Amino acid sequence: MKNCCYLILLSLLAVPASALELPGQVRILPVDQAFRLTSYWQNDRVLVRWQMPPGYYLYRHAFALSSTDGDELVFRLPAGQPARDEHFGDVEIYFDDLTLEAGVADVDGVLIRYQGCADAGYCYPPQQRRLSAEESLY
């Protein structure tokens, strides 16, 4: 009997902690898995793309883009899906896939800021990433 208990304990320790979920609890993905970011630089523009699994979304109002020198850059986003947020009020959100486009003439790199949440009720803190043409993420 004692050996049986040890075998059960050892088998539980062999399972990664991320795979353990208690009934009624939802597993929240790490931010870089929830909002997979890639970038593509071409001449004087950059395309930044996020891919999100079902149940995750980004806020339109949370996007900001600047050069690494601190100059704010103009960018384009498609229209988002209207939603009512308990903290931010009326907002636009993006599910599944989103591409931001910006002009980056004479810019060596950019800082991109964004924020998103999980439908399960968890909102990630605002994120900031540095992107450059030499480190395109596609």
PyRosetta script that sets phi, psi and omega in degrees:
from pyrosetta import init, pose_from_sequence

init()
pose = pose_from_sequence("MKNCCYLILLSLLAVPASALELPGQVRILPVDQAFRLTSYWQNDRVLVRWQMPPGYYLYRHAFALSSTDGDELVFRLPAGQPARDEHFGDVEIYFDDLTLEAGVADVDGVLIRYQGCADAGYCYPPQQRRLSAEESLY")
pose.set_psi(1, -41.7)
pose.set_omega(1, -179.5)
pose.set_phi(2, -62.0)
pose.set_psi(2, -42.0)
pose.set_omega(2, 179.1)
pose.set_phi(3, -64.4)
pose.set_psi(3, -36.2)
pose.set_omega(3, 178.7)
pose.set_phi(4, -62.2)
pose.set_psi(4, -43.6)
pose.set_omega(4, 179.1)
pose.set_phi(5, -64.0)
pose.set_psi(5, -39.0)
pose.set_omega(5, 177.8)
pose.set_phi(6, -64.6)
pose.set_psi(6, -40.5)
pose.set_omega(6, 178.6)
pose.set_phi(7, -63.6)
pose.set_psi(7, -41.4)
pose.set_omega(7, 177.9)
pose.set_phi(8, -64.2)
pose.set_psi(8, -44.6)
pose.set_omega(8, 179.1)
pose.set_phi(9, -61.8)
pose.set_psi(9, -45.3)
pose.set_omega(9, 179.3)
pose.set_phi(10, -63.7)
pose.set_psi(10, -38.4)
pose.set_omega(10, 179.2)
pose.set_phi(11, -66.5)
pose.set_psi(11, -34.8)
pose.set_omega(11, 177.0)
pose.set_phi(12, -68.5)
pose.set_psi(12, -36.7)
pose.set_omega(12, 179.2)
pose.set_phi(13, -69.4)
pose.set_psi(13, -24.2)
pose.set_omega(13, -179.6)
pose.set_phi(14, -76.9)
pose.set_psi(14, -16.8)
pose.set_omega(14, -179.7)
pose.set_phi(15, -83.0)
pose.set_psi(15, 128.7)
pose.set_omega(15, 178.7)
pose.set_phi(16, -59.4)
pose.set_psi(16, 143.3)
pose.set_omega(16, -178.7)
pose.set_phi(17, -59.4)
pose.set_psi(17, -32.9)
pose.set_omega(17, -178.6)
pose.set_phi(18, -67.2)
pose.set_psi(18, -20.5)
pose.set_omega(18, -179.5)
pose.set_phi(19, -87.3)
pose.set_psi(19, -12.5)
pose.set_omega(19, -179.8)
pose.set_phi(20, -84.6)
pose.set_psi(20, 124.0)
pose.set_omega(20, 176.9)
pose.set_phi(21, -132.8)
pose.set_psi(21, 131.1)
pose.set_omega(21, 176.9)
pose.set_phi(22, -82.8)
pose.set_psi(22, 149.5)
pose.set_omega(22, 178.6)
pose.set_phi(23, -54.6)
pose.set_psi(23, 135.2)
pose.set_omega(23, 178.2)
pose.set_phi(24, 86.2)
pose.set_psi(24, -5.0)
pose.set_omega(24, 179.0)
pose.set_phi(25, -105.4)
pose.set_psi(25, 146.4)
pose.set_omega(25, 179.9)
pose.set_phi(26, -107.0)
pose.set_psi(26, 137.0)
pose.set_omega(26, 177.3)
pose.set_phi(27, -82.7)
pose.set_psi(27, 124.5)
pose.set_omega(27, 178.0)
pose.set_phi(28, -96.3)
pose.set_psi(28, 129.6)
pose.set_omega(28, -178.9)
pose.set_phi(29, -73.6)
pose.set_psi(29, 150.9)
pose.set_omega(29, 169.2)
pose.set_phi(30, -59.4)
pose.set_psi(30, 150.8)
pose.set_omega(30, -172.5)
pose.set_phi(31, -55.6)
pose.set_psi(31, -40.0)
pose.set_omega(31, -177.7)
pose.set_phi(32, -73.5)
pose.set_psi(32, -16.3)
pose.set_omega(32, 173.2)
pose.set_phi(33, -89.7)
pose.set_psi(33, -33.7)
pose.set_omega(33, 179.2)
pose.set_phi(34, -70.2)
pose.set_psi(34, -35.8)
pose.set_omega(34, -177.5)
pose.set_phi(35, -130.0)
pose.set_psi(35, 81.6)
pose.set_omega(35, -176.8)
pose.set_phi(36, -72.9)
pose.set_psi(36, 116.7)
pose.set_omega(36, -172.3)
pose.set_phi(37, -104.5)
pose.set_psi(37, 131.5)
pose.set_omega(37, 171.8)
pose.set_phi(38, -133.9)
pose.set_psi(38, 156.3)
pose.set_omega(38, 177.9)
pose.set_phi(39, -138.5)
pose.set_psi(39, 151.5)
pose.set_omega(39, 179.3)
pose.set_phi(40, -138.2)
pose.set_psi(40, 122.1)
pose.set_omega(40, -179.5)
pose.set_phi(41, -104.1)
pose.set_psi(41, 132.6)
pose.set_omega(41, 178.1)
pose.set_phi(42, -142.6)
pose.set_psi(42, 114.4)
pose.set_omega(42, -179.2)
pose.set_phi(43, 52.3)
pose.set_psi(43, -111.5)
pose.set_omega(43, -175.0)
pose.set_phi(44, -108.1)
pose.set_psi(44, 28.6)
pose.set_omega(44, 176.8)
pose.set_phi(45, -143.0)
pose.set_psi(45, 158.2)
pose.set_omega(45, 176.7)
pose.set_phi(46, -129.9)
pose.set_psi(46, 140.0)
pose.set_omega(46, 172.4)
pose.set_phi(47, -111.4)
pose.set_psi(47, 126.3)
pose.set_omega(47, 177.4)
pose.set_phi(48, -116.0)
pose.set_psi(48, 127.3)
pose.set_omega(48, -174.9)
pose.set_phi(49, -123.1)
pose.set_psi(49, 136.8)
pose.set_omega(49, 173.5)
pose.set_phi(50, -115.8)
pose.set_psi(50, 137.3)
pose.set_omega(50, 172.0)
pose.set_phi(51, -119.5)
pose.set_psi(51, 131.4)
pose.set_omega(51, -175.7)
pose.set_phi(52, -125.6)
pose.set_psi(52, 138.2)
pose.set_omega(52, 174.5)
pose.set_phi(53, -72.3)
pose.set_psi(53, 165.6)
pose.set_omega(53, 177.5)
pose.set_phi(54, -54.9)
pose.set_psi(54, 139.5)
pose.set_omega(54, 177.8)
pose.set_phi(55, 92.6)
pose.set_psi(55, 4.8)
pose.set_omega(55, 179.4)
pose.set_phi(56, -126.0)
pose.set_psi(56, 147.2)
pose.set_omega(56, -178.6)
pose.set_phi(57, -151.1)
pose.set_psi(57, 159.3)
pose.set_omega(57, 177.3)
pose.set_phi(58, -113.5)
pose.set_psi(58, 148.5)
pose.set_omega(58, 177.1)
pose.set_phi(59, -90.5)
pose.set_psi(59, 131.3)
pose.set_omega(59, 177.4)
pose.set_phi(60, -62.7)
pose.set_psi(60, -43.7)
pose.set_omega(60, -174.5)
pose.set_phi(61, -67.5)
pose.set_psi(61, -14.0)
pose.set_omega(61, -175.7)
pose.set_phi(62, -88.7)
pose.set_psi(62, -5.2)
pose.set_omega(62, -178.7)
pose.set_phi(63, -78.5)
pose.set_psi(63, 137.8)
pose.set_omega(63, 172.4)
pose.set_phi(64, -149.0)
pose.set_psi(64, 146.4)
pose.set_omega(64, -178.8)
pose.set_phi(65, -138.6)
pose.set_psi(65, 131.7)
pose.set_omega(65, 177.6)
pose.set_phi(66, -143.0)
pose.set_psi(66, 159.7)
pose.set_omega(66, 173.2)
pose.set_phi(67, -72.5)
pose.set_psi(67, 164.1)
pose.set_omega(67, 177.9)
pose.set_phi(68, -67.6)
pose.set_psi(68, -13.5)
pose.set_omega(68, 174.7)
pose.set_phi(69, -84.3)
pose.set_psi(69, -6.1)
pose.set_omega(69, 177.0)
pose.set_phi(70, 100.9)
pose.set_psi(70, -2.1)
pose.set_omega(70, 179.2)
pose.set_phi(71, -77.4)
pose.set_psi(71, 128.8)
pose.set_omega(71, 177.5)
pose.set_phi(72, -67.5)
pose.set_psi(72, 140.3)
pose.set_omega(72, -179.8)
pose.set_phi(73, -114.2)
pose.set_psi(73, 146.5)
pose.set_omega(73, 178.3)
pose.set_phi(74, -82.7)
pose.set_psi(74, 137.3)
pose.set_omega(74, 179.0)
pose.set_phi(75, -139.8)
pose.set_psi(75, 162.4)
pose.set_omega(75, 179.5)
pose.set_phi(76, -117.8)
pose.set_psi(76, 138.5)
pose.set_omega(76, 174.0)
pose.set_phi(77, -130.5)
pose.set_psi(77, 148.0)
pose.set_omega(77, 173.3)
pose.set_phi(78, -71.4)
pose.set_psi(78, 166.7)
pose.set_omega(78, 175.9)
pose.set_phi(79, -63.2)
pose.set_psi(79, 141.2)
pose.set_omega(79, 178.1)
pose.set_phi(80, -95.0)
pose.set_psi(80, 178.5)
pose.set_omega(80, 176.9)
pose.set_phi(81, -86.4)
pose.set_psi(81, 125.2)
pose.set_omega(81, 178.9)
pose.set_phi(82, -63.3)
pose.set_psi(82, 141.9)
pose.set_omega(82, 179.0)
pose.set_phi(83, -151.8)
pose.set_psi(83, 161.4)
pose.set_omega(83, 174.7)
pose.set_phi(84, -111.1)
pose.set_psi(84, 120.1)
pose.set_omega(84, -178.0)
pose.set_phi(85, -108.4)
pose.set_psi(85, 136.2)
pose.set_omega(85, -177.2)
pose.set_phi(86, -65.8)
pose.set_psi(86, -23.4)
pose.set_omega(86, -179.8)
pose.set_phi(87, -100.2)
pose.set_psi(87, -36.7)
pose.set_omega(87, -174.0)
pose.set_phi(88, -104.9)
pose.set_psi(88, -6.5)
pose.set_omega(88, -178.7)
pose.set_phi(89, 80.7)
pose.set_psi(89, -140.0)
pose.set_omega(89, 179.2)
pose.set_phi(90, -75.5)
pose.set_psi(90, 124.9)
pose.set_omega(90, -176.5)
pose.set_phi(91, -137.9)
pose.set_psi(91, 170.3)
pose.set_omega(91, 168.5)
pose.set_phi(92, -114.9)
pose.set_psi(92, 137.9)
pose.set_omega(92, -179.7)
pose.set_phi(93, -129.7)
pose.set_psi(93, 160.3)
pose.set_omega(93, -179.9)
pose.set_phi(94, -123.8)
pose.set_psi(94, 131.5)
pose.set_omega(94, 175.5)
pose.set_phi(95, -111.1)
pose.set_psi(95, 159.5)
pose.set_omega(95, 169.0)
pose.set_phi(96, 69.1)
pose.set_psi(96, -71.2)
pose.set_omega(96, -170.2)
pose.set_phi(97, -149.1)
pose.set_psi(97, 135.4)
pose.set_omega(97, -179.6)
pose.set_phi(98, -144.7)
pose.set_psi(98, 137.4)
pose.set_omega(98, 174.8)
pose.set_phi(99, -125.3)
pose.set_psi(99, 127.9)
pose.set_omega(99, 175.8)
pose.set_phi(100, -103.6)
pose.set_psi(100, 139.1)
pose.set_omega(100, 177.9)
pose.set_phi(101, -123.8)
pose.set_psi(101, 137.3)
pose.set_omega(101, -179.5)
pose.set_phi(102, -145.8)
pose.set_psi(102, 147.2)
pose.set_omega(102, 171.7)
pose.set_phi(103, -79.2)
pose.set_psi(103, 134.4)
pose.set_omega(103, -176.9)
pose.set_phi(104, -134.9)
pose.set_psi(104, 38.3)
pose.set_omega(104, 178.4)
pose.set_phi(105, -60.8)
pose.set_psi(105, 134.8)
pose.set_omega(105, 178.2)
pose.set_phi(106, 59.7)
pose.set_psi(106, 32.4)
pose.set_omega(106, 179.3)
pose.set_phi(107, -122.7)
pose.set_psi(107, 128.4)
pose.set_omega(107, -179.5)
pose.set_phi(108, -82.5)
pose.set_psi(108, -29.4)
pose.set_omega(108, -178.7)
pose.set_phi(109, -162.4)
pose.set_psi(109, 166.1)
pose.set_omega(109, -180.0)
pose.set_phi(110, -133.0)
pose.set_psi(110, 157.3)
pose.set_omega(110, 170.6)
pose.set_phi(111, -111.6)
pose.set_psi(111, 124.9)
pose.set_omega(111, 179.4)
pose.set_phi(112, -112.9)
pose.set_psi(112, 133.4)
pose.set_omega(112, 178.8)
pose.set_phi(113, -120.0)
pose.set_psi(113, 140.3)
pose.set_omega(113, -178.9)
pose.set_phi(114, -159.3)
pose.set_psi(114, 165.7)
pose.set_omega(114, 177.8)
pose.set_phi(115, -149.7)
pose.set_psi(115, 144.0)
pose.set_omega(115, 179.0)
pose.set_phi(116, -146.2)
pose.set_psi(116, 176.0)
pose.set_omega(116, -177.2)
pose.set_phi(117, -140.4)
pose.set_psi(117, 168.6)
pose.set_omega(117, 171.2)
pose.set_phi(118, -107.0)
pose.set_psi(118, 143.0)
pose.set_omega(118, 176.5)
pose.set_phi(119, -56.3)
pose.set_psi(119, -22.9)
pose.set_omega(119, -178.0)
pose.set_phi(120, -70.1)
pose.set_psi(120, -3.0)
pose.set_omega(120, 176.0)
pose.set_phi(121, 105.0)
pose.set_psi(121, 7.0)
pose.set_omega(121, 179.5)
pose.set_phi(122, -105.4)
pose.set_psi(122, 127.7)
pose.set_omega(122, 174.0)
pose.set_phi(123, -109.6)
pose.set_psi(123, 131.3)
pose.set_omega(123, 179.3)
pose.set_phi(124, -76.9)
pose.set_psi(124, 151.2)
pose.set_omega(124, 173.4)
pose.set_phi(125, -65.1)
pose.set_psi(125, 157.5)
pose.set_omega(125, 176.8)
pose.set_phi(126, -53.8)
pose.set_psi(126, 140.3)
pose.set_omega(126, -178.3)
pose.set_phi(127, -110.3)
pose.set_psi(127, 152.1)
pose.set_omega(127, 174.3)
pose.set_phi(128, -138.8)
pose.set_psi(128, 132.3)
pose.set_omega(128, 178.1)
pose.set_phi(129, -130.3)
pose.set_psi(129, 143.0)
pose.set_omega(129, 173.9)
pose.set_phi(130, -98.3)
pose.set_psi(130, 129.9)
pose.set_omega(130, 179.6)
pose.set_phi(131, -124.7)
pose.set_psi(131, 144.3)
pose.set_omega(131, 175.0)
pose.set_phi(132, -142.0)
pose.set_psi(132, 160.1)
pose.set_omega(132, -178.6)
pose.set_phi(133, -61.3)
pose.set_psi(133, -34.8)
pose.set_omega(133, -179.2)
pose.set_phi(134, -69.8)
pose.set_psi(134, -20.5)
pose.set_omega(134, -177.2)
pose.set_phi(135, -116.9)
pose.set_psi(135, 37.4)
pose.set_omega(135, 179.0)
pose.set_phi(136, -51.9)
pose.set_psi(136, 138.3)
pose.set_omega(136, -173.1)
pose.set_phi(137, -99.0)
pose.set_psi(137, 7.6)
pose.set_omega(137, 177.7)
pose.set_phi(138, -80.2)
pose.dump_pdb("model.pdb")
